[in-house]
């Protein structure tokens, strides 16, 4: 009675006064402490019970695993050992609790050992193991385990499908996710709102916004979670429909929560909708969402991305507490606004709060100093990081590349390999430009080859553009033209613009014409190809052609920015003539 009413003090007093304690009274006392979150007290009672010779029941052991939410690994392992001694750990519900406990503590191998040692499995224990893999970033193992279920004559339920769909989101595995969706429909499993929301999220985060909307439209009785999923998907894909969807939630009578507003502020950041974002901020002033740390952090991101640094600082200062996530946001805001002095102050705050060795926060500081041109401060942050990961290495390599330190960029790349950190696609987006700016053709080609052959990285359009730039800067215009015509992905405006710039420098008229005309077809309102082609004609003493192309630009009512004209290599007299001045 006392436990059910929440009268813990009375329950404890009664328990201490009891002259004789049986297993039932011990169980009630311990389970009540667990129920109300008093894990230390529950464990103390559990120890006392064992000292007095009472054997815990399976139900009590299951209750005790609630302490795992606090990641008390040693205690969890001692409980496991006690259960193993009396063979209780062969019970499926107990094994499932052990799997969850080890997973919460990050001990995936121990969780898998419990799973493998089980004589029997049910869908719940199988799903728990997949969730553990997902929580610890082992998404391919989630899929592998899922595909084993039919061989074990186990039919996945909706919770199992949710765990696999979530793994597809993290892997951005759209094709696998679509197969799962078909399997879900054909299996006849309960399509509850949790599973539907997971599917909306999967399609949205994997880039198939139309399919996300299709799933959402077929949802009966949409709730806040499904609305948040479709709004978040639109924000993630930088869709202009995000704000309209938010307005629809209000019309439908669905009240937004903090997750909704985080997506809205993210959308306003992506589309640079500063005025709309401010209006949304005004809507939450005075309610609980405004004081929520997650919402405040998203507001800092929003104002920082829009260049409203004072607003970002004001929100940061108003926060009751600062965790490393909010610190990352304010440091990123400093970087976006090139606020070097304020960034230095934030760095001091980070050091005072003993976050300096946090890899994610350290990476944000490296980006800050890189954008402010303080490469030595960036390097100082990097060398103080504890066990830097690939993201940190990419940040410092990118910092040196962006600030013109080509040889140092390549030296850092070699250091990264020496530290057994495997480069990824982003790494080569710094290494290849470093070779380009240094005129290192052979080295650049070698890195491009290694990227594909040694690391299995399929080059994207950005990698190809780097190679076009490298070939162009080293005078290999024929090879650059061949690459742009034969590469596996479709050339973009930047591809042809890179070639055009190289042709202008080398006064290669035919190459410049080809590149300029391609850009004119792809982006008819862009003045750049007209000006650069006119510059090339001028450098080749073909003034009539230069004047003709500029007249063509004016006839199409294409506006040229003055700085693009002034940056040309034409004589002042030629500029005046071509600009109609």
Secondary structure per residue as TSV (DSSP state, phi and psi in degrees):
chain	resnum	aa	ss	phi	psi
A	1	X	-	360.0	-49.1
A	2	X	H	-61.4	-40.2
A	3	X	H	-64.4	-42.9
A	4	X	H	-66.1	-28.3
A	5	X	H	-88.8	-4.6
A	6	X	T	81.2	11.6
A	7	X	-	-87.3	75.0
A	8	X	H	-69.2	-38.8
A	9	X	H	-61.2	-43.1
A	10	X	H	-64.9	-39.5
A	11	X	H	-63.2	-44.8
A	12	X	H	-63.5	-40.9
A	13	X	H	-63.6	-44.8
A	14	X	H	-62.5	-40.7
A	15	X	H	-62.7	-41.9
A	16	X	H	-68.5	-29.2
A	17	X	H	-83.9	-12.7
A	18	X	-	-65.2	129.8
A	19	X	S	-74.1	-35.1
A	20	X	S	-133.1	129.5
A	21	X	-	-107.2	133.7
A	22	X	-	-111.0	177.3
A	23	X	H	-62.1	-32.8
A	24	X	H	-65.5	-44.3
A	25	X	H	-66.1	-38.2
A	26	X	H	-62.0	-46.0
A	27	X	H	-59.7	-44.6
A	28	X	H	-62.6	-44.7
A	29	X	H	-63.3	-45.0
A	30	X	H	-69.3	-45.9
A	31	X	H	-64.5	-32.4
A	32	X	H	-68.1	-41.6
A	33	X	H	-61.6	-41.5
A	34	X	H	-64.6	-42.4
A	35	X	H	-57.5	-37.7
A	36	X	T	-97.8	14.8
A	37	X	T	80.4	13.2
A	38	X	-	-93.3	75.7
A	39	X	H	-71.9	-37.0
A	40	X	H	-62.6	-46.4
A	41	X	H	-62.5	-38.8
A	42	X	H	-62.8	-42.3
A	43	X	H	-69.4	-34.4
A	44	X	H	-64.2	-43.4
A	45	X	H	-64.0	-39.5
A	46	X	H	-60.8	-42.9
A	47	X	H	-64.5	-44.2
A	48	X	H	-62.4	-40.0
A	49	X	H	-60.4	-44.0
A	50	X	H	-65.5	-39.0
A	51	X	H	-62.8	-28.3
A	52	X	T	-90.7	7.9
A	53	X	T	88.5	11.4
A	54	X	-	-89.4	137.1
A	55	X	-	-94.8	124.8
A	56	X	-	-66.9	151.2
A	57	X	-	-87.6	168.6
A	58	X	H	-60.8	-39.0
A	59	X	H	-63.7	-40.7
A	60	X	H	-66.7	-41.8
A	61	X	H	-59.0	-42.4
A	62	X	H	-61.5	-39.1
A	63	X	H	-64.2	-38.5
A	64	X	H	-65.1	-23.0
A	65	X	G	-72.5	-1.3
A	66	X	G	-64.3	-21.5
A	67	X	G	-66.0	-15.4
A	68	X	G	-68.0	-18.1
A	69	X	G	-65.7	-18.3
A	70	X	G	-97.8	7.7
A	71	X	T	58.3	43.2
A	72	X	-	-85.3	78.7
A	73	X	H	-63.3	-47.5
A	74	X	H	-60.5	-42.0
A	75	X	H	-66.2	-43.0
A	76	X	H	-60.6	-40.1
A	77	X	H	-68.3	-36.0
A	78	X	H	-67.9	-37.7
A	79	X	H	-64.9	-41.2
A	80	X	H	-59.7	-43.4
A	81	X	H	-63.2	-41.0
A	82	X	H	-63.6	-40.0
A	83	X	H	-67.9	-39.0
A	84	X	H	-63.0	-34.1
A	85	X	H	-64.7	-25.7
A	86	X	T	-114.9	18.5
A	87	X	T	61.8	23.0
A	88	X	G	-76.7	-19.4
A	89	X	G	-76.3	5.0
A	90	X	G	-92.9	-4.4
A	91	X	S	-76.5	133.4
A	92	X	H	-60.0	-47.5
A	93	X	H	-60.2	-37.6
A	94	X	H	-65.8	-44.0
A	95	X	H	-60.1	-40.1
A	96	X	H	-62.1	-42.1
A	97	X	H	-63.2	-38.9
A	98	X	H	-64.4	-42.8
A	99	X	H	-59.3	-46.1
A	100	X	H	-63.4	-42.9
A	101	X	H	-59.7	-49.5
A	102	X	H	-66.4	-36.0
A	103	X	H	-63.8	-43.6
A	104	X	H	-62.1	-28.5
A	105	X	T	-90.1	3.2
A	106	X	T	80.2	10.2
A	107	X	-	-97.1	75.8
A	108	X	H	-64.3	-39.0
A	109	X	H	-62.7	-40.9
A	110	X	H	-68.4	-37.8
A	111	X	H	-61.8	-43.2
A	112	X	H	-67.8	-33.2
A	113	X	H	-64.3	-42.2
A	114	X	H	-61.1	-43.6
A	115	X	H	-62.1	-46.4
A	116	X	H	-68.7	-30.1
A	117	X	H	-81.1	-8.1
A	118	X	-	-71.3	136.2
A	119	X	S	-76.4	-29.3
A	120	X	-	-137.0	156.2
A	121	X	-	-131.1	153.4
A	122	X	-	-122.9	177.7
A	123	X	H	-61.2	-33.8
A	124	X	H	-67.3	-46.1
A	125	X	H	-67.5	-36.8
A	126	X	H	-64.2	-44.9
A	127	X	H	-64.7	-40.8
A	128	X	H	-58.7	-40.0
A	129	X	H	-67.6	-39.9
A	130	X	H	-64.2	-39.1
A	131	X	H	-63.0	-41.1
A	132	X	H	-59.7	-45.8
A	133	X	H	-60.2	-44.0
A	134	X	H	-63.9	-42.8
A	135	X	H	-62.5	-27.7
A	136	X	T	-105.2	18.6
A	137	X	T	77.9	12.4
A	138	X	-	-100.7	71.4
A	139	X	H	-72.0	-35.4
A	140	X	H	-65.4	-33.1
A	141	X	H	-67.3	-31.4
A	142	X	H	-60.2	-47.8
A	143	X	H	-65.5	-41.2
A	144	X	H	-60.5	-45.4
A	145	X	H	-66.6	-38.1
A	146	X	H	-62.7	-43.2
A	147	X	H	-70.2	-13.8
A	148	X	H	-82.1	-19.3
A	149	X	G	-57.3	-45.1
A	150	X	G	-60.0	-34.4
A	151	X	G	-66.8	-23.0
A	152	X	G	-96.3	10.8
A	153	X	T	59.8	34.9
A	154	X	-	-110.2	129.8
A	155	X	-	-97.9	119.0
A	156	X	-	-61.2	141.3
A	157	X	-	-98.6	-174.8
A	158	X	H	-62.2	-35.8
A	159	X	H	-66.5	-37.9
A	160	X	H	-64.5	-43.6
A	161	X	H	-63.0	-38.6
A	162	X	H	-60.5	-42.8
A	163	X	H	-63.7	-36.6
A	164	X	H	-75.4	-40.1
A	165	X	H	-60.6	-41.7
A	166	X	H	-62.4	-36.2
A	167	X	H	-64.6	-39.1
A	168	X	H	-62.3	-36.2
A	169	X	H	-60.9	-48.8
A	170	X	H	-64.7	-31.6
A	171	X	H	-89.1	-7.1
A	172	X	T	53.9	40.5
A	173	X	-	-95.3	81.4
A	174	X	H	-64.1	-45.7
A	175	X	H	-62.2	-41.5
A	176	X	H	-65.3	-38.9
A	177	X	H	-64.6	-38.1
A	178	X	H	-67.2	-38.4
A	179	X	H	-62.6	-40.7
A	180	X	H	-62.5	-41.7
A	181	X	H	-60.0	-44.3
A	182	X	H	-62.3	-41.5
A	183	X	H	-65.4	-38.4
A	184	X	H	-61.0	-45.7
A	185	X	H	-65.4	-45.7
A	186	X	H	-70.5	-25.5
A	187	X	H	-78.0	-18.3
A	188	X	T	74.8	16.6
A	189	X	-	-66.1	154.6
A	190	X	-	-62.2	114.1
A	191	X	-	-85.3	72.3
A	192	X	-	-78.2	172.6
A	193	X	H	-64.9	-29.4
A	194	X	H	-65.4	-45.3
A	195	X	H	-67.8	-41.5
A	196	X	H	-62.1	-42.5
A	197	X	H	-62.3	-39.7
A	198	X	H	-62.7	-39.3
A	199	X	H	-67.2	-41.7
A	200	X	H	-59.0	-46.1
A	201	X	H	-62.9	-40.4
A	202	X	H	-62.2	-49.4
A	203	X	H	-64.2	-41.9
A	204	X	H	-64.1	-47.1
A	205	X	H	-74.8	-18.8
A	206	X	T	-94.2	7.3
A	207	X	T	90.7	5.3
A	208	X	-	-106.2	75.9
A	209	X	H	-65.5	-33.8
A	210	X	H	-61.3	-43.1
A	211	X	H	-67.6	-35.6
A	212	X	H	-60.5	-44.3
A	213	X	H	-66.5	-36.0
A	214	X	H	-64.0	-44.1
A	215	X	H	-63.9	-42.4
A	216	X	H	-63.0	-41.2
A	217	X	H	-67.4	-28.3
A	218	X	T	-86.6	-0.3
A	219	X	-	-77.2	127.6
A	220	X	S	-96.9	130.6
A	221	X	S	69.8	49.1
A	222	X	-	-55.8	137.6
A	223	X	-	-113.6	-174.9
A	224	X	H	-60.3	-38.0
A	225	X	H	-62.5	-43.3
A	226	X	H	-70.1	-36.5
A	227	X	H	-63.0	-42.9
A	228	X	H	-62.1	-37.6
A	229	X	H	-64.2	-44.1
A	230	X	H	-73.3	-35.1
A	231	X	H	-66.6	-43.9
A	232	X	H	-62.8	-39.2
A	233	X	H	-62.7	-42.2
A	234	X	H	-66.6	-41.1
A	235	X	H	-63.7	-40.9
A	236	X	H	-62.6	-36.4
A	237	X	T	-92.0	10.6
A	238	X	T	57.1	39.1
A	239	X	-	-80.2	142.2
A	240	X	T	-74.1	-7.4
A	241	X	T	-84.4	-5.0
A	242	X	H	-58.1	-47.8
A	243	X	H	-66.4	-39.7
A	244	X	H	-63.1	-37.7
A	245	X	H	-63.9	-39.1
A	246	X	H	-60.7	-43.8
A	247	X	H	-63.5	-34.2
A	248	X	H	-66.3	-34.6
A	249	X	H	-60.3	-39.6
A	250	X	H	-67.2	-40.3
A	251	X	H	-63.6	-37.7
A	252	X	T	-76.0	-4.1
A	253	X	T	81.8	16.6
A	254	X	-	-92.8	120.5
A	255	X	-	-82.5	125.9
A	256	X	-	-68.4	153.8
A	257	X	-	-120.7	-168.5
A	258	X	H	-63.4	-33.7
A	259	X	H	-64.9	-39.0
A	260	X	H	-60.0	-48.2
A	261	X	H	-68.5	-33.1
A	262	X	H	-60.5	-43.4
A	263	X	H	-64.6	-40.0
A	264	X	H	-64.2	-45.1
A	265	X	H	-67.4	-32.4
A	266	X	H	-65.1	-42.0
A	267	X	H	-63.3	-41.2
A	268	X	H	-66.6	-31.2
A	269	X	H	-69.4	-44.8
A	270	X	H	-64.3	-42.4
A	271	X	T	-91.2	1.0
A	272	X	T	56.4	40.5
A	273	X	-	-90.3	70.7
A	274	X	H	-59.8	-44.7
A	275	X	H	-64.7	-42.1
A	276	X	H	-65.3	-42.7
A	277	X	H	-60.4	-39.7
A	278	X	H	-65.3	-38.2
A	279	X	H	-63.3	-41.8
A	280	X	H	-64.8	-38.6
A	281	X	H	-61.4	-42.0
A	282	X	H	-61.6	-30.5
A	283	X	H	-67.2	-29.6
A	284	X	H	-98.6	-2.1
A	285	X	T	-62.5	126.6
A	286	X	T	96.0	-11.7
A	287	X	S	-106.7	-179.4
A	288	X	G	-64.4	-32.7
A	289	X	G	-60.8	-33.2
A	290	X	G	-62.7	-32.4
A	291	X	G	-93.7	0.6
A	292	X	-	-74.7	133.3
A	293	X	H	-62.5	-37.2
A	294	X	H	-65.2	-43.3
A	295	X	H	-66.0	-42.5
A	296	X	H	-61.4	-40.0
A	297	X	H	-64.5	-40.7
A	298	X	H	-67.4	-32.0
A	299	X	H	-66.6	-39.3
A	300	X	H	-61.4	-43.6
A	301	X	H	-60.2	-44.5
A	302	X	H	-61.9	-53.0
A	303	X	H	-66.3	-34.9
A	304	X	H	-65.1	-41.9
A	305	X	H	-69.8	-26.8
A	306	X	T	-89.6	0.2
A	307	X	T	81.9	10.6
A	308	X	-	-94.1	68.9
A	309	X	H	-63.0	-41.0
A	310	X	H	-57.5	-37.6
A	311	X	H	-65.3	-41.4
A	312	X	H	-61.3	-43.5
A	313	X	H	-64.4	-38.8
A	314	X	H	-63.2	-42.6
A	315	X	H	-67.6	-41.9
A	316	X	H	-60.4	-43.1
A	317	X	H	-66.7	-29.8
A	318	X	H	-80.4	-11.6
A	319	X	-	-69.1	138.5
A	320	X	S	-69.9	-39.8
A	321	X	-	-131.4	156.2
A	322	X	-	-125.7	117.9
A	323	X	-	-100.1	-179.9
A	324	X	H	-68.2	-24.3
A	325	X	H	-68.4	-44.6
A	326	X	H	-66.6	-33.0
A	327	X	H	-67.3	-38.8
A	328	X	H	-60.5	-41.9
A	329	X	H	-64.2	-44.7
A	330	X	H	-72.0	-34.2
A	331	X	H	-65.9	-40.7
A	332	X	H	-64.8	-36.1
A	333	X	H	-63.4	-40.8
A	334	X	H	-60.4	-40.6
A	335	X	H	-66.4	-45.3
A	336	X	H	-61.9	-31.9
A	337	X	T	-99.8	6.4
A	338	X	T	50.5	40.6
A	339	X	-	-89.0	83.1
A	340	X	H	-65.6	-47.3
A	341	X	H	-62.5	-48.1
A	342	X	H	-64.8	-35.7
A	343	X	H	-63.4	-39.0
A	344	X	H	-61.2	-42.0
A	345	X	H	-63.7	-41.3
A	346	X	H	-64.8	-36.9
A	347	X	H	-61.3	-42.8
A	348	X	H	-62.2	-39.8
A	349	X	H	-63.7	-40.5
A	350	X	H	-60.6	-44.2
A	351	X	H	-64.0	-43.8
A	352	X	H	-62.2	-32.1
A	353	X	T	-94.2	11.7
A	354	X	T	59.5	36.7
A	355	X	-	-103.1	4.6
A	356	X	T	-59.9	-31.9
A	357	X	T	-91.4	-0.5
A	358	X	-	-64.7	123.7
A	359	X	H	-64.5	-43.5
A	360	X	H	-66.8	-44.8
A	361	X	H	-67.3	-38.8
A	362	X	H	-61.9	-38.4
A	363	X	H	-63.4	-39.7
A	364	X	H	-62.9	-38.9
A	365	X	H	-66.7	-38.5
A	366	X	H	-60.6	-45.0
A	367	X	H	-62.3	-38.0
A	368	X	H	-60.1	-53.3
A	369	X	H	-67.0	-31.9
A	370	X	H	-63.3	-46.7
A	371	X	H	-68.0	-25.1
A	372	X	T	-90.4	0.6
A	373	X	T	78.3	11.9
A	374	X	-	-99.9	77.8
A	375	X	H	-66.4	-30.1
A	376	X	H	-71.5	-37.4
A	377	X	H	-64.4	-39.9
A	378	X	H	-60.5	-44.2
A	379	X	H	-66.6	-36.9
A	380	X	H	-63.3	-39.5
A	381	X	H	-64.2	-43.1
A	382	X	H	-62.2	-45.3
A	383	X	H	-69.5	-15.2
A	384	X	T	-92.2	-6.4
A	385	X	S	-69.4	144.5
A	386	X	S	-89.0	115.1
A	387	X	S	52.5	66.5
A	388	X	-	-60.3	141.9
A	389	X	-	-99.5	-173.7
A	390	X	H	-62.0	-33.6
A	391	X	H	-66.1	-41.8
A	392	X	H	-65.6	-43.7
A	393	X	H	-61.5	-43.6
A	394	X	H	-61.1	-37.4
A	395	X	H	-64.5	-45.7
A	396	X	H	-74.2	-36.8
A	397	X	H	-63.8	-43.6
A	398	X	H	-64.0	-35.9
A	399	X	H	-62.3	-45.8
A	400	X	H	-65.9	-39.8
A	401	X	H	-64.5	-47.4
A	402	X	H	-65.6	-24.3
A	403	X	T	-99.2	13.6
A	404	X	T	84.6	15.2
A	405	X	-	-98.3	78.2
A	406	X	H	-64.3	-50.4
A	407	X	H	-64.9	-39.2
A	408	X	H	-65.9	-33.4
A	409	X	H	-60.3	-47.1
A	410	X	H	-69.3	-33.4
A	411	X	H	-64.8	-41.3
A	412	X	H	-65.7	-35.7
A	413	X	H	-60.5	-43.9
A	414	X	H	-65.5	-37.0
A	415	X	H	-63.9	-39.1
A	416	X	H	-61.4	-44.4
A	417	X	H	-64.8	-37.4
A	418	X	H	-63.8	-29.7
A	419	X	T	-87.2	11.3
A	420	X	T	61.3	33.9
A	421	X	-	-100.0	121.5
A	422	X	-	-78.9	126.1
A	423	X	-	-66.4	152.3
A	424	X	-	-120.5	-171.2
A	425	X	H	-60.7	-35.6
A	426	X	H	-68.2	-35.4
A	427	X	H	-55.2	-45.1
A	428	X	H	-73.6	-14.2
A	429	X	H	-75.8	-7.3
A	430	X	H	-105.7	-38.5
A	431	X	H	-66.2	-45.2
A	432	X	H	-65.4	-44.7
A	433	X	H	-62.6	-33.0
A	434	X	H	-61.8	-42.7
A	435	X	H	-64.3	-39.4
A	436	X	H	-63.0	-48.4
A	437	X	H	-68.2	-26.1
A	438	X	H	-91.2	-2.8
A	439	X	T	70.1	27.2
A	440	X	-	-95.3	80.8
A	441	X	H	-65.2	-50.2
A	442	X	H	-62.2	-44.9
A	443	X	H	-63.4	-41.5
A	444	X	H	-62.5	-43.4
A	445	X	H	-63.7	-37.1
A	446	X	H	-64.2	-42.9
A	447	X	H	-65.1	-39.7
A	448	X	H	-62.1	-40.5
A	449	X	H	-67.7	-42.7
A	450	X	H	-63.7	-37.0
A	451	X	H	-55.4	-42.9
A	452	X	H	-83.1	-46.9
A	453	X	H	-81.3	-40.8
A	454	X	T	-87.2	-32.0
A	455	X	T	-118.0	-0.9
A	456	X	-	63.8	26.7
A	457	X	-	-89.5	122.0
A	458	X	-	-82.0	120.4
A	459	X	-	-64.6	138.4
A	460	X	-	-101.8	-174.4
A	461	X	H	-60.2	-33.9
A	462	X	H	-67.4	-38.7
A	463	X	H	-64.7	-43.3
A	464	X	H	-61.8	-40.7
A	465	X	H	-63.5	-35.4
A	466	X	H	-62.6	-41.7
A	467	X	H	-70.4	-35.8
A	468	X	H	-61.4	-42.3
A	469	X	H	-64.5	-42.2
A	470	X	H	-61.8	-47.7
A	471	X	H	-64.6	-40.2
A	472	X	H	-65.9	-43.0
A	473	X	H	-67.4	-26.4
A	474	X	T	-97.3	13.2
A	475	X	T	79.8	9.8
A	476	X	-	-92.1	66.3
A	477	X	H	-69.7	-36.4
A	478	X	H	-62.5	-45.7
A	479	X	H	-64.6	-37.1
A	480	X	H	-63.7	-41.9
A	481	X	H	-64.7	-41.3
A	482	X	H	-63.8	-40.2
A	483	X	H	-63.6	-44.9
A	484	X	H	-67.9	-26.6
A	485	X	H	-85.6	-22.2
A	486	X	H	-114.8	-0.4
A	487	X	-	-70.0	157.9
A	488	X	S	-72.2	-20.3
A	489	X	S	-107.8	159.3
A	490	X	-	-71.4	130.3
A	491	X	-	-61.7	144.3
A	492	X	-	-107.5	-179.1
A	493	X	H	-58.2	-41.1
A	494	X	H	-62.3	-33.9
A	495	X	H	-61.5	-51.0
A	496	X	H	-69.9	-34.0
A	497	X	H	-65.4	-36.4
A	498	X	H	-64.3	-44.2
A	499	X	H	-64.9	-41.5
A	500	X	H	-60.8	-41.6
A	501	X	H	-62.2	-41.7
A	502	X	H	-67.0	-40.3
A	503	X	H	-66.1	-36.8
A	504	X	H	-63.9	-42.3
A	505	X	H	-63.2	-39.8
A	506	X	H	-90.4	1.6
A	507	X	T	53.0	47.1
A	508	X	-	-95.6	95.3
A	509	X	H	-65.8	-45.0
A	510	X	H	-64.1	-42.3
A	511	X	H	-65.5	-40.0
A	512	X	H	-64.1	-40.1
A	513	X	H	-63.0	-45.9
A	514	X	H	-59.6	-48.2
A	515	X	H	-66.1	-44.0
A	516	X	H	-63.2	-43.6
A	517	X	H	-65.7	-34.4
A	518	X	H	-65.0	-42.4
A	519	X	H	-65.2	-40.6
A	520	X	H	-60.4	-34.9
A	521	X	H	-71.6	-38.7
A	522	X	H	-79.3	-34.5
A	523	X	-	-138.6	81.5
A	524	X	T	-60.3	-22.1
A	525	X	T	-95.1	2.8
A	526	X	-	-83.4	124.7
A	527	X	-	-81.4	-18.0
A	528	X	H	-55.8	-48.7
A	529	X	H	-62.4	-34.2
A	530	X	H	-64.8	-47.1
A	531	X	H	-66.9	-44.5
A	532	X	H	-68.2	-36.2
A	533	X	H	-68.4	-39.7
A	534	X	H	-61.9	-38.9
A	535	X	H	-60.9	-42.3
A	536	X	H	-65.1	-44.2
A	537	X	H	-59.5	-43.1
A	538	X	H	-62.5	-43.2
A	539	X	H	-64.8	-26.8
A	540	X	T	-91.8	10.6
A	541	X	T	61.7	31.4
A	542	X	-	-107.6	68.0
A	543	X	H	-65.8	-33.1
A	544	X	H	-63.2	-42.2
A	545	X	H	-66.8	-38.1
A	546	X	H	-61.9	-44.2
A	547	X	H	-67.0	-37.5
A	548	X	H	-62.6	-43.4
A	549	X	H	-70.1	-33.1
A	550	X	H	-71.7	-35.7
A	551	X	H	-66.1	-36.7
A	552	X	H	-62.9	-39.4
A	553	X	H	-63.8	-45.0
A	554	X	H	-67.4	-34.9
A	555	X	H	-64.5	-29.8
A	556	X	T	-88.9	5.3
A	557	X	T	58.9	40.5
A	558	X	-	-94.3	124.8
A	559	X	-	-88.1	128.6
A	560	X	-	-100.4	134.0
A	561	X	-	-72.2	139.5
A	562	X	H	-59.7	-37.3
A	563	X	H	-66.9	-28.0
A	564	X	H	-68.7	-34.7
A	565	X	H	-72.0	-42.8
A	566	X	H	-67.7	-24.5
A	567	X	T	-82.9	0.9
A	568	X	S	-74.0	167.8
A	569	X	-	-102.8	21.4
A	570	X	S	-81.8	159.4
A	571	X	-	-70.7	156.4
A	572	X	H	-54.6	-40.4
A	573	X	H	-63.5	-42.0
A	574	X	H	-65.6	-39.7
A	575	X	H	-59.0	-47.3
A	576	X	H	-60.9	-41.7
A	577	X	H	-67.1	-43.5
A	578	X	H	-72.9	-30.1
A	579	X	T	-86.2	-1.5
A	580	X	T	70.9	29.0
A	581	X	-	-93.4	360.0
